Amino acid sequence: MSAKYKIRDQHGQNFLTCTICGWVDLFSRSEYRNIILESWKYCSHHKGLQIWGYVIMTT
């Protein structure tokens, strides 16, 4: 991973955008979308992750 993609300020707000290789329409399936949402919920409750908003879009 390049140094430019590392979060330097652990206490600041960050914006993250992710894409899937080949633009596969992965999140139109609820079971895959739920994996992401449950992972975020776990990190929020157990790791201190604060999520102020998100958008999951299909292609």
ZALOZA-970474 format. One record per residue: residue number from 1; residue in one letter; x, y, z of N, C-alpha, C in turn. Coordinates in steps of 0.02 Angstrom, whole numbers. Each point is the difference from the previous one (the first is absolute). Example, Ala and Ser with C-alpha at 12.3 -4.5 7.8 and 13.67 -1.06 7.14 Angstrom:
// ZALOZA-970474
<rec><drenvo>1</drenvo><filo>A</filo><n_x>660</n_x><n_y>-284</n_y><n_z>390</n_z><ca_x>-45</ca_x><ca_y>59</ca_y><ca_z>0</ca_z><c_x>45</c_x><c_y>60</c_y><c_z>0</c_z></rec>
<rec><drenvo>2</drenvo><filo>S</filo><n_x>-18</n_x><n_y>53</n_y><n_z>-36</n_z><ca_x>42</ca_x><ca_y>59</ca_y><ca_z>3</ca_z><c_x>-39</c_x><c_y>55</c_y><c_z>37</c_z></rec>
END
This chain:
// ZALOZA-970474
<rec><drenvo>1</drenvo><filo>M</filo><n_x>42</n_x><n_y>-59</n_y><n_z>0</n_z><ca_x>-42</ca_x><ca_y>59</ca_y><ca_z>0</ca_z><c_x>44</c_x><c_y>62</c_y><c_z>0</c_z></rec>
<rec><drenvo>2</drenvo><filo>S</filo><n_x>-18</n_x><n_y>47</n_y><n_z>-39</n_z><ca_x>38</ca_x><ca_y>62</ca_y><ca_z>-6</ca_z><c_x>-9</c_x><c_y>42</c_y><c_z>63</c_z></rec>
<rec><drenvo>3</drenvo><filo>A</filo><n_x>51</n_x><n_y>40</n_y><n_z>15</n_z><ca_x>-3</ca_x><ca_y>44</ca_y><ca_z>59</ca_z><c_x>-55</c_x><c_y>53</c_y><c_z>-7</c_z></rec>
<rec><drenvo>4</drenvo><filo>K</filo><n_x>-18</n_x><n_y>18</n_y><n_z>-60</n_z><ca_x>-51</ca_x><ca_y>52</ca_y><ca_z>-8</ca_z><c_x>-70</c_x><c_y>-24</c_y><c_z>18</c_z></rec>
<rec><drenvo>5</drenvo><filo>Y</filo><n_x>-9</n_x><n_y>-65</n_y><n_z>9</n_z><ca_x>-66</ca_x><ca_y>-27</ca_y><ca_z>18</ca_z><c_x>-5</c_x><c_y>-16</c_y><c_z>75</c_z></rec>
<rec><drenvo>6</drenvo><filo>K</filo><n_x>50</n_x><n_y>15</n_y><n_z>38</n_z><ca_x>-3</ca_x><ca_y>-14</ca_y><ca_z>72</ca_z><c_x>-31</c_x><c_y>59</c_y><c_z>37</c_z></rec>
<rec><drenvo>7</drenvo><filo>I</filo><n_x>-40</n_x><n_y>-15</n_y><n_z>50</n_z><ca_x>-31</ca_x><ca_y>52</ca_y><ca_z>41</ca_z><c_x>52</c_x><c_y>23</c_y><c_z>51</c_z></rec>
<rec><drenvo>8</drenvo><filo>R</filo><n_x>19</n_x><n_y>63</n_y><n_z>-5</n_z><ca_x>51</ca_x><ca_y>28</ca_y><ca_z>44</ca_z><c_x>-30</c_x><c_y>28</c_y><c_z>64</c_z></rec>
<rec><drenvo>9</drenvo><filo>D</filo><n_x>-57</n_x><n_y>33</n_y><n_z>-5</n_z><ca_x>-32</ca_x><ca_y>31</ca_y><ca_z>58</ca_z><c_x>-55</c_x><c_y>-47</c_y><c_z>25</c_z></rec>
<rec><drenvo>10</drenvo><filo>Q</filo><n_x>16</n_x><n_y>-38</n_y><n_z>52</n_z><ca_x>-47</ca_x><ca_y>-49</ca_y><ca_z>26</ca_z><c_x>-61</c_x><c_y>31</c_y><c_z>35</c_z></rec>
<rec><drenvo>11</drenvo><filo>H</filo><n_x>3</n_x><n_y>64</n_y><n_z>14</n_z><ca_x>-54</ca_x><ca_y>34</ca_y><ca_z>36</ca_z><c_x>-41</c_x><c_y>46</c_y><c_z>-45</c_z></rec>
<rec><drenvo>12</drenvo><filo>G</filo><n_x>20</n_x><n_y>6</n_y><n_z>-63</n_z><ca_x>-36</ca_x><ca_y>43</ca_y><ca_z>-46</ca_z><c_x>-54</c_x><c_y>-39</c_y><c_z>-38</c_z></rec>
<rec><drenvo>13</drenvo><filo>Q</filo><n_x>-39</n_x><n_y>35</n_y><n_z>-39</n_z><ca_x>-49</ca_x><ca_y>-32</ca_y><ca_z>-42</ca_z><c_x>33</c_x><c_y>-20</c_y><c_z>-66</c_z></rec>
<rec><drenvo>14</drenvo><filo>N</filo><n_x>-21</n_x><n_y>-57</n_y><n_z>-27</n_z><ca_x>29</ca_x><ca_y>-24</ca_y><ca_z>-62</ca_z><c_x>-56</c_x><c_y>-20</c_y><c_z>-47</c_z></rec>
<rec><drenvo>15</drenvo><filo>F</filo><n_x>14</n_x><n_y>5</n_y><n_z>-64</n_z><ca_x>-47</ca_x><ca_y>-19</ca_y><ca_z>-52</ca_z><c_x>30</c_x><c_y>-58</c_y><c_z>-39</c_z></rec>
<rec><drenvo>16</drenvo><filo>L</filo><n_x>-39</n_x><n_y>-52</n_y><n_z>-10</n_z><ca_x>25</ca_x><ca_y>-60</ca_y><ca_z>-32</ca_z><c_x>-45</c_x><c_y>-19</c_y><c_z>-58</c_z></rec>
<rec><drenvo>17</drenvo><filo>T</filo><n_x>29</n_x><n_y>-13</n_y><n_z>-57</n_z><ca_x>-36</ca_x><ca_y>-24</ca_y><ca_z>-58</ca_z><c_x>31</c_x><c_y>-65</c_y><c_z>-23</c_z></rec>
<rec><drenvo>18</drenvo><filo>C</filo><n_x>-41</n_x><n_y>-51</n_y><n_z>-11</n_z><ca_x>25</ca_x><ca_y>-65</ca_y><ca_z>-22</ca_z><c_x>-37</c_x><c_y>-20</c_y><c_z>-64</c_z></rec>
<rec><drenvo>19</drenvo><filo>T</filo><n_x>35</n_x><n_y>-34</n_y><n_z>-44</n_z><ca_x>-30</ca_x><ca_y>-29</ca_y><ca_z>-59</ca_z><c_x>20</c_x><c_y>-73</c_y><c_z>-3</c_z></rec>
<rec><drenvo>20</drenvo><filo>I</filo><n_x>-36</n_x><n_y>-39</n_y><n_z>-39</n_z><ca_x>13</ca_x><ca_y>-71</ca_y><ca_z>-7</ca_z><c_x>29</c_x><c_y>-12</c_y><c_z>-69</c_z></rec>
<rec><drenvo>21</drenvo><filo>C</filo><n_x>51</n_x><n_y>-42</n_y><n_z>-4</n_z><ca_x>33</ca_x><ca_y>-14</ca_y><ca_z>-64</ca_z><c_x>-51</c_x><c_y>-22</c_y><c_z>-52</c_z></rec>
<rec><drenvo>22</drenvo><filo>G</filo><n_x>5</n_x><n_y>29</n_y><n_z>-58</n_z><ca_x>-45</ca_x><ca_y>-18</ca_y><ca_z>-54</ca_z><c_x>-70</c_x><c_y>28</c_y><c_z>8</c_z></rec>
<rec><drenvo>23</drenvo><filo>W</filo><n_x>-10</n_x><n_y>42</n_y><n_z>50</n_z><ca_x>-66</ca_x><ca_y>30</ca_y><ca_z>14</ca_z><c_x>-55</c_x><c_y>-53</c_y><c_z>7</c_z></rec>
<rec><drenvo>24</drenvo><filo>V</filo><n_x>18</n_x><n_y>-57</n_y><n_z>31</n_z><ca_x>-49</ca_x><ca_y>-52</ca_y><ca_z>12</ca_z><c_x>-54</c_x><c_y>27</c_y><c_z>47</c_z></rec>
<rec><drenvo>25</drenvo><filo>D</filo><n_x>-63</n_x><n_y>-12</n_y><n_z>-17</n_z><ca_x>-56</ca_x><ca_y>26</ca_y><ca_z>38</ca_z><c_x>-11</c_x><c_y>-44</c_y><c_z>62</c_z></rec>
<rec><drenvo>26</drenvo><filo>L</filo><n_x>45</n_x><n_y>5</n_y><n_z>48</n_z><ca_x>0</ca_x><ca_y>-43</ca_y><ca_z>58</ca_z><c_x>-54</c_x><c_y>17</c_y><c_z>51</c_z></rec>
<rec><drenvo>27</drenvo><filo>F</filo><n_x>-12</n_x><n_y>64</n_y><n_z>11</n_z><ca_x>-44</ca_x><ca_y>20</ca_y><ca_z>55</ca_z><c_x>-74</c_x><c_y>-1</c_y><c_z>-18</c_z></rec>
<rec><drenvo>28</drenvo><filo>S</filo><n_x>-18</n_x><n_y>-22</n_y><n_z>-60</n_z><ca_x>-71</ca_x><ca_y>-10</ca_y><ca_z>-14</ca_z><c_x>-26</c_x><c_y>-64</c_y><c_z>34</c_z></rec>
<rec><drenvo>29</drenvo><filo>R</filo><n_x>46</n_x><n_y>-42</n_y><n_z>24</n_z><ca_x>-19</ca_x><ca_y>-59</ca_y><ca_z>39</ca_z><c_x>1</c_x><c_y>17</c_y><c_z>74</c_z></rec>
<rec><drenvo>30</drenvo><filo>S</filo><n_x>-56</n_x><n_y>-11</n_y><n_z>32</n_z><ca_x>-7</ca_x><ca_y>21</ca_y><ca_z>70</ca_z><c_x>48</c_x><c_y>-36</c_y><c_z>47</c_z></rec>
<rec><drenvo>31</drenvo><filo>E</filo><n_x>18</n_x><n_y>-63</n_y><n_z>-15</n_z><ca_x>44</ca_x><ca_y>-37</ca_y><ca_z>45</ca_z><c_x>71</c_x><c_y>31</c_y><c_z>0</c_z></rec>
<rec><drenvo>32</drenvo><filo>Y</filo><n_x>23</n_x><n_y>24</n_y><n_z>-56</n_z><ca_x>66</ca_x><ca_y>32</ca_y><ca_z>-3</ca_z><c_x>-2</c_x><c_y>69</c_y><c_z>31</c_z></rec>
<rec><drenvo>33</drenvo><filo>R</filo><n_x>-53</n_x><n_y>36</n_y><n_z>-12</n_z><ca_x>-9</ca_x><ca_y>67</ca_y><ca_z>30</ca_z><c_x>-2</c_x><c_y>-6</c_y><c_z>76</c_z></rec>
<rec><drenvo>34</drenvo><filo>N</filo><n_x>-35</n_x><n_y>-52</n_y><n_z>26</n_z><ca_x>-5</ca_x><ca_y>-9</ca_y><ca_z>72</ca_z><c_x>67</c_x><c_y>-17</c_y><c_z>32</c_z></rec>
<rec><drenvo>35</drenvo><filo>I</filo><n_x>44</n_x><n_y>-33</n_y><n_z>-36</n_z><ca_x>67</ca_x><ca_y>-14</ca_y><ca_z>27</ca_z><c_x>36</c_x><c_y>66</c_y><c_z>15</c_z></rec>
<rec><drenvo>36</drenvo><filo>I</filo><n_x>-3</n_x><n_y>47</n_y><n_z>-46</n_z><ca_x>32</ca_x><ca_y>65</ca_y><ca_z>10</ca_z><c_x>-32</c_x><c_y>37</c_y><c_z>59</c_z></rec>
<rec><drenvo>37</drenvo><filo>L</filo><n_x>-66</n_x><n_y>1</n_y><n_z>1</n_z><ca_x>-36</ca_x><ca_y>36</ca_y><ca_z>53</ca_z><c_x>14</c_x><c_y>-30</c_y><c_z>69</c_z></rec>
<rec><drenvo>38</drenvo><filo>E</filo><n_x>1</n_x><n_y>-66</n_y><n_z>5</n_z><ca_x>14</ca_x><ca_y>-33</ca_y><ca_z>63</ca_z><c_x>73</c_x><c_y>12</c_y><c_z>22</c_z></rec>
<rec><drenvo>39</drenvo><filo>S</filo><n_x>46</n_x><n_y>2</n_y><n_z>-48</n_z><ca_x>70</ca_x><ca_y>15</ca_y><ca_z>16</ca_z><c_x>7</c_x><c_y>70</c_y><c_z>27</c_z></rec>
<rec><drenvo>40</drenvo><filo>W</filo><n_x>-35</n_x><n_y>48</n_y><n_z>-31</n_z><ca_x>2</ca_x><ca_y>69</ca_y><ca_z>25</ca_z><c_x>-31</c_x><c_y>4</c_y><c_z>70</c_z></rec>
<rec><drenvo>41</drenvo><filo>K</filo><n_x>-54</n_x><n_y>-36</n_y><n_z>11</n_z><ca_x>-33</ca_x><ca_y>0</ca_y><ca_z>65</ca_z><c_x>47</c_x><c_y>-27</c_y><c_z>54</c_z></rec>
<rec><drenvo>42</drenvo><filo>Y</filo><n_x>34</n_x><n_y>-55</n_y><n_z>-16</n_z><ca_x>48</ca_x><ca_y>-30</ca_y><ca_z>47</ca_z><c_x>55</c_x><c_y>50</c_y><c_z>17</c_z></rec>
<rec><drenvo>43</drenvo><filo>C</filo><n_x>29</n_x><n_y>31</n_y><n_z>-52</n_z><ca_x>55</ca_x><ca_y>47</ca_y><ca_z>11</ca_z><c_x>-25</c_x><c_y>61</c_y><c_z>39</c_z></rec>
<rec><drenvo>44</drenvo><filo>S</filo><n_x>-61</n_x><n_y>20</n_y><n_z>-10</n_z><ca_x>-28</ca_x><ca_y>56</ca_y><ca_z>37</ca_z><c_x>-7</c_x><c_y>-16</c_y><c_z>74</c_z></rec>
<rec><drenvo>45</drenvo><filo>H</filo><n_x>-24</n_x><n_y>-60</n_y><n_z>15</n_z><ca_x>-12</ca_x><ca_y>-19</ca_y><ca_z>70</ca_z><c_x>63</c_x><c_y>-22</c_y><c_z>37</c_z></rec>
<rec><drenvo>46</drenvo><filo>H</filo><n_x>48</n_x><n_y>-30</n_y><n_z>-36</n_z><ca_x>58</ca_x><ca_y>-31</ca_y><ca_z>33</ca_z><c_x>67</c_x><c_y>34</c_y><c_z>-15</c_z></rec>
<rec><drenvo>47</drenvo><filo>K</filo><n_x>4</n_x><n_y>39</n_y><n_z>-52</n_z><ca_x>65</ca_x><ca_y>29</ca_y><ca_z>-20</ca_z><c_x>1</c_x><c_y>76</c_y><c_z>1</c_z></rec>
<rec><drenvo>48</drenvo><filo>G</filo><n_x>-57</n_x><n_y>31</n_y><n_z>16</n_z><ca_x>-1</ca_x><ca_y>73</ca_y><ca_z>4</ca_z><c_x>-11</c_x><c_y>36</c_y><c_z>-66</c_z></rec>
<rec><drenvo>49</drenvo><filo>L</filo><n_x>-19</n_x><n_y>-37</n_y><n_z>-52</n_z><ca_x>-13</ca_x><ca_y>31</ca_y><ca_z>-64</ca_z><c_x>-62</c_x><c_y>43</c_y><c_z>4</c_z></rec>
<rec><drenvo>50</drenvo><filo>Q</filo><n_x>4</n_x><n_y>61</n_y><n_z>-24</n_z><ca_x>-57</ca_x><ca_y>45</ca_y><ca_z>-2</ca_z><c_x>-19</c_x><c_y>11</c_y><c_z>-73</c_z></rec>
<rec><drenvo>51</drenvo><filo>I</filo><n_x>-61</n_x><n_y>-19</n_y><n_z>-17</n_z><ca_x>-24</ca_x><ca_y>8</ca_y><ca_z>-69</ca_z><c_x>-55</c_x><c_y>53</c_y><c_z>3</c_z></rec>
<rec><drenvo>52</drenvo><filo>W</filo><n_x>11</n_x><n_y>54</n_y><n_z>-36</n_z><ca_x>-47</ca_x><ca_y>56</ca_y><ca_z>0</ca_z><c_x>-50</c_x><c_y>-6</c_y><c_z>-57</c_z></rec>
<rec><drenvo>53</drenvo><filo>G</filo><n_x>16</n_x><n_y>-38</n_y><n_z>-50</n_z><ca_x>-45</ca_x><ca_y>-10</ca_y><ca_z>-56</ca_z><c_x>33</c_x><c_y>-46</c_y><c_z>-51</c_z></rec>
<rec><drenvo>54</drenvo><filo>Y</filo><n_x>-41</n_x><n_y>-32</n_y><n_z>-39</n_z><ca_x>28</ca_x><ca_y>-43</ca_y><ca_z>-53</ca_z><c_x>-51</c_x><c_y>-9</c_y><c_z>-54</c_z></rec>
<rec><drenvo>55</drenvo><filo>V</filo><n_x>24</n_x><n_y>-20</n_y><n_z>-58</n_z><ca_x>-42</ca_x><ca_y>-15</ca_y><ca_z>-58</ca_z><c_x>27</c_x><c_y>-63</c_y><c_z>-31</c_z></rec>
<rec><drenvo>56</drenvo><filo>I</filo><n_x>-42</n_x><n_y>-49</n_y><n_z>-10</n_z><ca_x>20</ca_x><ca_y>-60</ca_y><ca_z>-37</ca_z><c_x>-40</c_x><c_y>2</c_y><c_z>-65</c_z></rec>
<rec><drenvo>57</drenvo><filo>M</filo><n_x>36</n_x><n_y>6</n_y><n_z>-55</n_z><ca_x>-33</ca_x><ca_y>6</ca_y><ca_z>-65</ca_z><c_x>16</c_x><c_y>-60</c_y><c_z>-44</c_z></rec>
<rec><drenvo>58</drenvo><filo>T</filo><n_x>-49</n_x><n_y>-22</n_y><n_z>-36</n_z><ca_x>12</ca_x><ca_y>-50</ca_y><ca_z>-51</ca_z><c_x>22</c_x><c_y>37</c_y><c_z>-63</c_z></rec>
<rec><drenvo>59</drenvo><filo>T</filo><n_x>25</n_x><n_y>-36</n_y><n_z>-49</n_z><ca_x>20</ca_x><ca_y>33</ca_y><ca_z>-61</ca_z><c_x>-62</c_x><c_y>22</c_y><c_z>-35</c_z></rec>
END
